[in-house]
């Protein structure tokens, strides 16, 4: 909602004189009606009224007081935000409060007249009609250095031919926000128009959810900026990860904004495979399951799998989980499952020894590869990687994609479901972009903190060290908490994380479908983090939406500004080295579930100070003000002092550069990671190289935007520390890729011309006796290939989805997404791609044939022509 000036609310004249010290003193009190303590008590601001009442999280006596007394203004004693019941909106008291007001220590930014003094990143965003949810999200995202530096320093890499080119609008917005000579605010009209074009939910002027906006924006940025990952070499002991039958399923459907309950469902267990082949379900999750071909082999494989799971979760093989009597809380957290594959760095990635440099000049780009230089064993050769993961059988060559979004925000959760009857365990790897955490209630907190629950949790491996007993200190702290329990539960972010990763019982209506038992069984689900993102986005589930109404959980969740440790929630075999995070920004929501206002608190990366971004108003605040905020979405960044020292060391190497040293090319994107990431990972020059070691023809025109030249001493230092590669001291357009592109274009033209000719003849035929049916889903993939939208040809024709088995005969499914082609067209496509099954419809007779039989049953056929 737009910020309201003092003149917009006619009830401000009723406010009495009050100081910040008086409000702080009241915040330590309790509700005058129900005697409940803070946080989130509300104080009446009516002149002469000293009432303090509870809010929505309890009995909401503050609202009752307003209704009975007609006192309209009230202030939240935790956040110091003011609400007017009569106007049903937030109001601001800057002009009413004296020098000792809550904002007395705030430092507003210069006015537009002194805009030249505005420092980078301290620019507001104008509210253009209930867009505070968008403004808060954009400011929080803008203060994530790895993402912002990419758009500021690697702007030439922001290329897309996809509408509405939201990445261009976001790049322009970031440039405006971080420009040193901007006015006090920017109007984000272009970006808002782009978001509305993508998702109709954001059209109009109604208030929306800030977290849903974030997901929509980040999904679209990934979609526009994604690039295929370089394919690893095929090795007998290595299988590549693939996240599903589609290339990249980050579509703009409504499902993109729904979270799956990762700790309360056994749906994935229904989609399991035999003989080591992994079947991918709708959420694109790979499961490691037991082959059933041979019982002895199955037991052998199961034992290996169980040992691996025990390593993951510190599970004791002798623990009888069925004998557990302690009640287990249900983790109602959620993760957003991404259907793309990130560039996950596993602990067994191999890298070659650092090559020996050679003397010589750097030639200009040519169209042919250079001769092999002595001492460089793999110059301009693709870097060899060995990644041990799991993959389904492929009909079509699968591609994995990455973007700056996935580089910055993607992490991986490994979850397992254990059958309590046969002890069988299935494992699922899920990519997440943000984690939706539950806010535990009083009973949940008691279970999390109880010593009995601690022991059972550590045995099961769900919370690990997070709530392991800590001796007499833990006993004393627990006793103190129980003694002051009537003041209300104290919820920390660590509590929310523990509740999310707590083990979850699958029973009753949520039983586990065990593949080994062949029936529904009671089960237990565990979760751990396999890889941690550079920036961790945490969403606190404050809103509950029922059929007829919505409610908000206003419980104060305390969170650290520095030193959030995720080590207790990390899988044992994770290769992640850095587990500590520092807070970058936090989005807050003030108000109720039906109305309210969003703001953001962000730490400026230039001066390390905290600022409040309230639409176009930007104000410096203290750390205590941030910690008292009612957090909704938090952005944490990995903290690693060694990375900071390493950047200083490399900067010093540049000053020692000698003119005669050989120069090397390095990926500009990786160099940006090195400058902003705590863990940049191996050097990835595959960003600008093809699999043959040259520059792809489609990147030759802007190769200068993709690379940076480094002196030999800097390259040697970076390579020895981070590995990766390959080492490149000469650029040339790949002649092999050029030939392949020409062959591909020739094939596309040939297939398209033949199809057009055959289809034209089919259209001119008056009444064909036999009509062949083909899946429109497969045809659209083929159409994308021949029209150049997709570089990879489709797999075999897949007609199984448009058929149904009736009495042993395959017939066309009623209302199936199918098209009609001639026999000649079918034979042409089938001769190239194969597949099936064959489905035909006889004109006027209305029956179908299959390769093995015929059915005389009449059906309705969708008369659809290609």
N, C-alpha and C positions, 0 to 999 in steps of 0.2 A: 504494500500500500504506500501511497506517496507520503513523504514526511509532512507532518502538520505543524505549521507555525503556531505561535501562541495566540495569534488573532483568530485562528480557525476554530478554537474552542471557546464558547462564551462562558464557560463555568470556571475559568482560571481565576476569576476575581474572588472566588470563595476560598482560595488556598491561603492558609495561614503561613506565618514565617516559620521555617524549619531549616535546620542545618544538617549537614552530612553526619556529624557526630551523633546527633539525636536519632537519625535513621539507623545508624550502625548499632546504637544501644538498643533500639527496639528489635533489631533482627535477632538479638540473643534472648528475646522473650518467648512468649507462647500465645496461642490463640486464646482470647479472653472468654470464649464460649466452651470449646472442647479441650482446652489446655494442651493441645499438641504443639510441639516445637517446630523449629525451622528445619530445612531451608524453605524458601518460597512462601514466607508469611507476607501478608498485605496490610499496609497501614493506611488508615483514612487520612486524607489531606485537608478535610473540611476544617475551617478556622475554629479552633476551640475543641476539636474532637481528637481524642487520643486512642481511638479504637484500633486494635490489631487483631486480624482474623486469618484463618487458614484459607488456602486456595483450593483449586480443583482436585489436587492430589489427595485431599482429605474430604471434609464436609462442605467446603466452600462457604464458610461463614462470612467471609468478606463481602460476597455478593448479597447474602441475606441482609447484612447490615446496610448495604447501599439501598436495597429495595425498601427496607423499613424506615430508614431515616431520610431518604432522598439525598444522601451525600454521594456526589457523583464521581469524585476523583479519588483514586487509590494508587499507592506506589508499592511495587514489589521490593521487599527489603533485601532480596538477594541480588537482583539485577539493577535495582534503582530505576526501573522503567515505570512510567506513569500511564494509567489507563483511565479513560472517562467512560463511565457506564451509560451516561445519557447520549453521548456522541457515538458510542460503540467503536472507539478507535483509540490509538495511542496518541498522546499529546506530549509536548516538550515544554519544559519550564525554564529554559535558559534565561529568559528576560524577567522571570518572576523571582528566581532564587537570588539570594544575596551572595556576598563574597565567600560565605562558608557553605555554599550549596554543594550538592554532589558533584557538580561539574566545575567546581572552583579551580581544581588542579588541572583541568583539561587545557589543551593548547590547540585551538582551532588553526587551520591552515590559513595562509594568506588569502586575501580576496582576489578576484580576477584582476584587479588593478596591479597587484604585485605578483602576477603569475610567474614571472621569471625566477622568483625565489622558490617556487614549488619544486621539491625534490622528486626524483623519479619514483614512480610507483605509488604516489600519494594523490592520485586523481580520483574524484568521485564519479559516479554514474547516475545520470538523470533518470528519475522514475517516469516512465512513459505510459503509466496506467496500470497500477497494481503489479508492477514488475520488480518489487523488492526481492522476491524469491530469485529472480534471475540476476539482479545486481549483486546480491550477497554471494551467490555461487560463482559469478565471474571474478569477483574480487578475491575470493578464496583460491580459485584456480590460478589467477594471475600471480599470486604470491607463492607459487610452487616453482622454485628456481629452475629445475631441470626442464620443465615444459616451457616456461617463459623464455629461457635462454635459447631454446631451439627456435622459437618463432622470431626472436630478435636477431640472433647471429646466423641462423641457417635459413633465413627467409627465402632464399632462392630454391630451397628444396621443397617449399610448399607449392606443389604442382598438382593439379587435378583437372579432369575433364568431366567430373560428376557434378550434377546440380544438387543443391544450390550453391556449391563452392563455399561451404561454411568455413572451411579452413582459411580461405582468403579474408573473410569478414573477421574471423577471430584474430588473424595475424594483424590486420589493420587496427583492431581494438587494442591489442596488447601493445603495439607500437605507440598508440596514442596515450595509453595509461602510463607508460614508462618513459615518455618523452619529457625532457627536462624543462621545456618551454611550452607546456600545455596550459589551457585555462583550468579552473578549479574542478571542472567536471566534463565528462564526455557523454554524448547521447548515443546509446548502442542500437540505433534503429536498424541498420543493415543486418546485424547478427540476429536481432529479434525477428525480423521478417524471414530470414532463412530458417530459423527454428520452427516458425509457424508453418512454413511450406513443408517441412518434414513431418511434423506431427500435429494433427488438428487439435489435440488436447490443449495446446498453448495458444490457440486462436481466441480472440475476444479479450476481455479485460477482467476476467475473474482471477482470484488468487489461486496459485498453483503450488505444488510441492517443490522445494528447492532441490531435494535429492533426485527427484525424477527428472528435473531439468538437467542436472549434471549428467545423469546417465544418457539422456538423449543427445546432449552435446558431445560427450566423449565417444559415444558409439558412432556418430556421424563423422567426427574428426578421424577416427580410426578407419572408417570405410573409405574416406576420401584420400587418406595419406598412406594406406597400407601398400606394402610391397611384398612380393613373394620372397620367401627365404631361400637361400642357396641350398640346393639339394645335396645331402651328404653322399659320400661314396657308399655303394652297396658292399656290405661285408657279411660273411656268413654268421657272425656272432653279434650282429647289430641290427636292430629293427627300429625304424623311425616312428615317432609319434604321429598319429593322425587323429583329428578330432571329429571326424564324421564324414558322411558321404558327400556333403556339399563342400565346395571350395572354401567358402567363408560365409557363415550363416548370420552375420550381424545385420539382419534385415531391420526395417523400420516398422515392424509390426508391433502390436501392443505387448507382445510377449517380451520385447526387449526391456520393458520396464517392470517386469514381475520378478520377484525373487523366489527361488525354490528353497524349501525348507530342508536345509542340508543335514540337520541333525534330528529329523523327525519323520523320515520316510524310508520305505524299503522298495520304492518303485523300481529302482535301478536293478534290483536283484532279479527281476523277471526277464531281463535281457542278458542272458549269459550264453557262453559258447562251449562247444565241445572241441576236443583235440587241439587245444591251444589257439584256436581262431577266435578272435574277439569280435563280438557283435556290437555295433554302435547303436545306442538308442537315440531318442529324440533330443536328449540333452547332450549328446556327443561325449559320453563318458566311457573310457576304456576300462574294462574289468578283467582282472587276471583270475581265471577260473580253471577248474580241474577237468582234464580230459576224462571221458568215460569209456574209451575204447577198450582198455585193458585194466582190470581191477588192480593188479600188482603195480603197473605203471602209474595208475591214478593215485594209489597210496603213496608211492614214491614222490610224485609231483606235489601231492598235498602236504607231505612232510616238509619239502623244501619251501613251499609257500608259507606254511605256518611258521617256520623258523624265521623267514623274512619279516613276517608281520610282528613276531615277537621282538625282533630287533627294532622295528619301527616304534613300537609302543611300550617297550619295557615290560611286556606281558609275561607273567609266570605261567609256564605250561601246566603246572600242577594245581593252579587255582581253579576251584570248581565254581564257575560263575553262576551256575544254576542255584547254588546254595546261598546266594546273596540275599539278605533279608532287609538290608537298609534301603529305604525308598530313594529312588533316583529322580532328580528333577528333569523335566523335559526341556531340552534346549530349543527355544523357539527362535533362535537366530536364523539368519539366511545369508547366503552368498549369491552373488550374481554369477551364474555359470556362463562363461564365454565360449562360443563355438569356434574361436580362432585358437591357434597354437602360438604361444609366445616362444621366444628364443630362450628356452630353458637351459641353463648351463648345469650339466650334471658333473658329479665329482670325478667321473672317469673320462672326461674329455682329454684327448691326447694332443700334444703339440710338439712339433719338431724342434730340434736343437737350433739355437740361434745361428743363422748362417753367417759365413765370413764375408765381410764387405769387399767390394772390388772398386778399383779406381776407374774413373771415367767421367765423361760428360753426360748430361741428360739430353737425349735427342728429343726433337719435337714429335708430336703424335704422328704416327705413320699408319698405313693400312696393312702392315704385315708384322708378325711377331719378330722380336730380336733373336739373335742367336744366343744360345745358352752361355751364360757367363761363368767362367771358372770360379769355383768357390761358392757358388749359389746353387745348391742342390735342387731347389724347387722355386726358382724365380718366376713370379707371375703364375704360379700353379695354385689351384684351389686348395685351401687349407683343409687338411684331412681331420675329420672328427669321428669319434666313436661314441654314440649315445645309445645306451641300453634302455629301451622303453618298449612299449607294446603297440601293435598295429593290427587293424583288421585286414582281411584280404581285399585287394583293390581290383576293381574292374577298370576304373579310370585313374590315371595318374593323379595322385592327390597333391595339393599344394598347401603349404603353411604360410601364413602371412604375419608380418610384423609392422608396427608403426611406432611413432614416438609415443603414442598413447599406451600401447602394450609394453614398450620398453620401460616406461615410467611407473605405470600403475598395476601391471599384472603380477600376480603371485599364484601359487599353487597350493591347494589343500588336498591331502591324501586322507580319504575316509575309508573305513572298513566296517563291514557288517558281519558279525559272528553268529552263527546258528548255535543256540544253546542246547540243541539236541545232539548234533553230530560234530560240533566244533568247527565246521567248515567256515572259512573266512573269504569273503570277496572284497576286493580292493578297488577303489575308484579314485582317479586323478581328476581334479576339477580346477580349471583356471578361474580366478576371481579378479574383479576390478575394484570392488569395494565389499566390505563385510558389514552386514546388518546385524547388530548385536541386540539381544533382549535386555531389558532393564529388570533385574531380579526384584521380586517383591520381598516382603519380610520373611515369609516362609522359605522361599528359595535361598535367601541369604543365610538363614539358619542352617540349612542343609549344606551349603557350600562351606560354611565356617566350622561346622561341627567336627569334632575329632573323629567320630565314627565314620562320617562321610569322607573325611580326608583319607583315612586308611583304605577304604574301598576304592576311592578314586585313584590313588596311587597304584594299587594293584592292577586296576583295569587300564591304567595308562592314559586316562582321558584328560586329567589336568596336570598330572606329573608333579613337578616341583612347586607349582603355583600355590598349592594348599597343603604341602607336606607339613607334618607337625614340626614345630620349631622349639620344642622344649618348654621350659618354664616361662619364657617370655611370651610365647603364644598363649599359654594358659592364662597369664595375667591380663593380656590384651583381651582375650575372649571374655574373661570375668568382668572387665570394665565395660565392655560392650553390652553385656547382658544386664549389668546394673543400670545403665543409662538407656536401655532399650525403649523406654516409654517416650524418649525424645524423638523417636522415629529412626528408621534404618539409615545408615550412612553407606551409600552406594558409591563404589569407585569404578573406574574404567576397567581395572583388573578384575573386579567382580563380574562385569559384563562379559569380558573375554572368557573367564572361567566358566560362566554359564553357557556360553556358546560352544566351547570345546568339551563340555561335560558329556559323559557317555549318556546315551539315550536308549531306553528300553523300547523295543518294538514288540508290542503285544496287543491283544484285543483286536480292535479294528485296524491296527497298524502292524499286523504280524508280517514276518519276513518269509518270502517265498523261496525256500531252500531248494536249490537245484539237485543237491545230493539226496535229500530226503524226499524230493518230489512232492512236497506239500507245504502248507503254511506252518511256520514254526515261530516260537518266541526267539527273539534275537536281541543283540546289543550292538549299537553303532558307536564308533569312535572317530574322532577327527584330530588331525594334526596338520601343521603347516609344513609343506615340503620345501617351498621356496618363498622368500619374502620379497615384496615389491620395494622398489626404491622409495616410492611414496605410498604410504598406507592410508587409504580412505576408509574411515569408520563412520557408519551410520547408526545412530541410536534409534531404536524403534519406539518413538514416542507416540505415534498415532495408531489408534485402533479404529478400523472402519467396519461397522456392522451394517446390517441390511437397512435399518431405518435411521441410524444416527452414528456419529463419530465421537470419539473421546480422545483426550490427550493425557499422557503420563507426564506430569510436571515434576517428577522426582529429580532432585538435584544429583547429578553424577559428577563426582570430583575426578579430575584428570590432571596428569602431570604436564608441565610445560617442557620438561626435559627428562630424559632417562626412562621412557616407556620401554620395558624389557619384555620381548616376546620369546625369550629362550624357553620358558616353561611350556610353551605351546608349539615348539618346533619338533619335527620328526627327528629321530635319533640319527638317521643317516643323511640328514640334510647337509648340503655343501655350503650353506649360507654361513658366512663368517661374522657379519655384523647383525646384531639383534636389537640394538638400542636405537630408539627413535626420539626425535625432538619435534615439538609441535610447531607447525607452520601457520595454520589458520584454523578457525572454527566458525561454523555457521550457527547462528542462534535464532530461535523462533520465540517470539513473545506474543502471548494471547491464548486463544482457545483453539480447538480443532476446527471451528467454523470460521474464525477470523483471527487476524493477527498481523505481525510484522516481522520481517527477516532483516537481520544485520549480520555483519561478519567482523571478527577480530582477526587481524593478520600481523605477523611479524615481518617488518620490512627488512629485506635482505641487505640493504645498503647500510643502514645505521643500527640494525638489530633492535629497534624499538617497536613497541606494539601500538597499533592504531585501530580505531573503530571506524568501519566503513558503513555508514548509514545512508544509502542512496548517494546523493551528491555531497553529503557532509562527511569529511574525514577529520578525525580528532585523535590526538595522542592520548593513550590511556596507560594506566599502570598494570603491572602483571597481576596484582590482586584483583583488579576489575575483570581481567580475562578469566581468572580461575573461578570467579563467582558466577560466570555466565551459565545460562541454561543451554548447554551444548546440544546440537542436533546432528551436525556432520563435522568430523574432525579430520584434518590432514596432517599426518606425521611423516617426517623425512628421516631416513637412516642417518645416524650420527657416527662419524668415523674420523677421529683426529689424524690417523695415519694418512688418510686420503688428502687432508688439507696439507700435511707436511710434504706429501709426494708432489702435489701441484707446485709448491714453492721450490722444491728441488728441481723439477723440470724447468721451471722458469729461470732458475740459475744456470741451467745447461745452455739455454739460448744465448746467454751473455758470453759463454765461452766458445761460441761457434767459430770455426775457422773457414775461410773462404774456399779452401781447396777440398773440403769434405764433400763426399758424395751426398746427394739429396735423395730423399725417399718420399713417396706419396702415401698419405694416410687418409682414411675416411673422415670427412668433416663431421659426420654424425657421431662417430666414435669419439672424436676429439671433444665434441660438446659433452658427451657422457663423462669423459675424463675430467672436465672442468666442473661438473655439477653433481656427479653421482658419487656415492660413498663406495660403491662397488661397480666400476664400469664394465668389468668382464673382459674377456679376450678381445684383442684388436680384431675388428670385423671389416676388412677391406673388401669382402664380398659385396658390400653395398654398391661398389662401382665396377666390379669385375664379373665376368661371366664364368661358367664352369671351365672354360678353356684357358682362363688367365688373361684374357683381353678385355677391352671395354665393349659392352654391348652396343650395337649400332644405334639403338634408340636413345642411348645416353651420351653418345659422342659429341653432340652439339652443345651440351652444357656440362661437360666433364669438369671444367674449372670450378663449377659450383659444388661439386661432390667431393673434391679432394683438397688437401692442404699439404704443402711441401715442408718436410722436416730435415734438418741436418742429420748427418749420420750418427753423431753422438747421442742426440735426443731419441732417434729411432731405436738404437741399440739398447738404450736404457728402458724405454717403454716396452720393447719386445721381451727383454730379459725378465721384466717384472710381470707383464700381463699375458705374454704369449699371443697366440692367434696368428693373424697375418692374412694373406701371404705378404712377403716383402716385395715391394714394387718400386723400381727405379726407372721404369720406362712404360709409357702408355701407348697403346695402339688399338685401333678398331679391329675387333675380332673378325677375320675373314671367314672362319668356319660358321660363326653365327649368322653372318650375312648370307651365306649359301643356304643355311637352314631356313632363314626367313623367306628367301626367294622360293624355295621348294614348298614351304607352307602356304605362301600366297598362291602359288600355282595350283596346289591341291584344293584350296578353298574355292578358287574360281572354277575349277573343273567340276567339283561336286555341286556347286550352286547352279552352274549353267545346265548340267544334266538334270537336276531336280526341276528347274523351271521348265525345261523342255518336256519332261515326262508329265509334269503336273498340268501343263497346258493341254496336252493330248487327252489327259484324263477329264479335264473340264469340258472339252469339246465332245467327248463321248456321250451319246444321248442317254442310254440306259445300260450301264455296265452290269453284267450278270453277277460278278463277284467284287465286293469291296473289301479292301484290307484295312484293318484298324491298327493304329500306332499310338503309343503313349505320348500325350502332348508335353509331359514333363521332360521326356527324353528328347522330343523334337525341339523344344526350346533350347536345350543345351546344344544340340547340333546347330541350330540357327545362330546361336551366339558365337559358335566356332567359325562357321563359314562367313559370317559378317564381320569377323575380326574383333569381336568384343571379348572373346576368350581365346587364349593362345593354345589351350589344350583341347584336343578332340574329345568328344564324349566317349563313354565306355560302350559296351554292347547294348543293343536295344533291350529295354526293360519294360515288357508288357504285363508283367505279373500283377502290377497294381491296378490294371484296368480289367482284370478277369476275376471271375468267381467260380468256384468248383461246385457244380450242382450234379449230384448223383454220379460222381466220377468223371464228369465232362466239364471242360473249361468253357465258360460262356462270358460274353461281354457284360461287365458289371453295369447295372442301370445307373445312368447319370455319371458314368466314368469320364474323366478328363482325357478324352481320346479324339483322334483325328482320323479322317478317311483318305486313303491313298489307293492308287492303282496297283495291280499286281506287278507291273514293270517297275514302279517306284520302290515297292517293297523289296523286290529282288535286287535292285541296285543298292539300296541302303544296307540290306542284309549281307550282301557280298562283301561290303567294306567293314561293317561293324559286328556282324553276327548277332547273337542274342535271340530273344523270343519271349514267350511262345507265339506261334502264328495264330491270329484271330481274324476270321473273315465273316462277312455278312452278305447273304444273298439277297439281291434286290428283288422286291415283290414277294419273295418267299419268306423273308424275314427269319432265317435261321442261321446259326453259326457253325463254322467248322473249326476244328483244331487239327494239329498234325496227326493225332491218333484217332479221333472220332468226330461224329457230327451230332448236333442236337437240333431236334425239330421244334423246340419250344420257341414261341414268339417273344421278342424282346423289343424294347424301345432303344433305338440307336440315335445318338446325337449326330445329326447331319451337319458335319463341320468340315470344311475344306481347308487345306493348307494353302 
